[in-house]
Amino acid sequence: MKRMSVLDSSWLKVESEDTPMHVGTMQIFSLPEGAPETFLRDMVERMKNAGEIQAPWKYKLFSGSRLGRSLVPAWVEDQQLDLDYHVRHSALPKPGSERELGVLVSRLHSHPLDFDRPLWECHIIEGLEGNRFALYTKMHHSMIDGISGVRLMQKILTTDPGRTNMPPPWAVEPSQRRSQAGQGVTSVQGAFEQAVEALRIQAGSTPQLAAAVGRLASAAWRRKDSKLTAPFVGPQSILNNRITGQRRFATQLYDFDRLKSICRKTDASLNDVVLQICGTALRRFLLEQDALPEEPLTAGIPVNVRPADDEGTGTAISFMIASLATDEPDAMARLEQIKQSTQKAKEHLQSLPRQVLNQYTMMLMSPYILQLVSGLGGRMRPVFNVTISNVPGPSEPLYYEGARMEAMYPVSLVTHGGALNITCLSYAGSLNFGYTGCRDTLPSMQRLAVYTGEALDELEARVTARD
């Protein structure tokens, strides 16, 4: 038995029919030149006939019932893992467009995972126009976060287009990483040692945590004068209503050099530019529906706190909250306000020692999780209005079985009170945006993807004209 961290198990506690807590990736590949008609069928067969199943793919919950996974959040090995269930072969009506692919992935992402089995599925989808196919993989957030998900899927890929007979993700042996005291130990001694260590860290971190809470409280009290954005200062909006279980998924892909050029000319980070174009798109989307709040929307921004040599697959994130300046009509002024907000958020997070970041994250996220567990999500002011993530990905073109990966899009989760998630992933000279939203709460969500591209065009034109 392998125990879960408190942060990992929290994703199980907020799971419901309307809010399945799985995340995924959609990868698009070009078939290799001269590929036989049976290329994908043969590939699926090899995937299903893989050797020993590796971690974390082989783990299932100790108890799949709602009560059991709340009381005993732990993993055990599935001795009868059925790859015919987990690995599925689908097809679009040829020639399938990327819009039709998005519709299919939206439907697949709406279905909850089976809690009596390992919490993952892999779908190989053929028939995409341009002699392409897609690989959609989803896993429960208690098993994986954005950074580790990208690393996990990257492990199976190669920079060598001539390499064949490659293993599927679940057959790749996990990398060794530095051990942590008590990790994975289920003995009484191991549990005692972990408890003592947790108490020691918490006792030693109380002053830093108290200071962090004080800064957030001061920012909330003096919101007009403070550049630090606190939880619960974002307005209620249509993004923050109750949701249903049906999802929509949309994508956009932008040239990385365009974004970096804007960063250089405006002395902004890539995150700042991403937040600006997303904020601009959201402002337009809400104005069209006469639903733009007078106060600026806020973004919850996951921040990777995993050490560089840690290739584990649990959740290792903290959060920043920043203003999207959606009350500002001017694009350049909006960017400047966002830069100031993110700078203050970074300074606030960096003031905390690494060993207390997990406690700080749980403190920051506990109101968010309590809203979901208690059923108050979507019924009161949100902790933040929208989640926007920027995940670093591979910089070189990668291949699987000679098929070149053209794009890799994150597919994320949404919750009551947070009907939209925007996650972008860098890959081989491009930034790939995945928009995940509730189908019923945010009708016409696909417009946001189009508006983000137009916001990038506007910002680029303004920056060029200024030079």
Order of alpha helices (4+ residues) and beta strands (2+ residues): beta-alpha-beta-alpha-beta-alpha-beta-alpha-beta-alpha-beta-beta-alpha-alpha-beta-alpha-alpha-beta-beta-alpha-alpha-beta-beta-beta-beta-beta-alpha
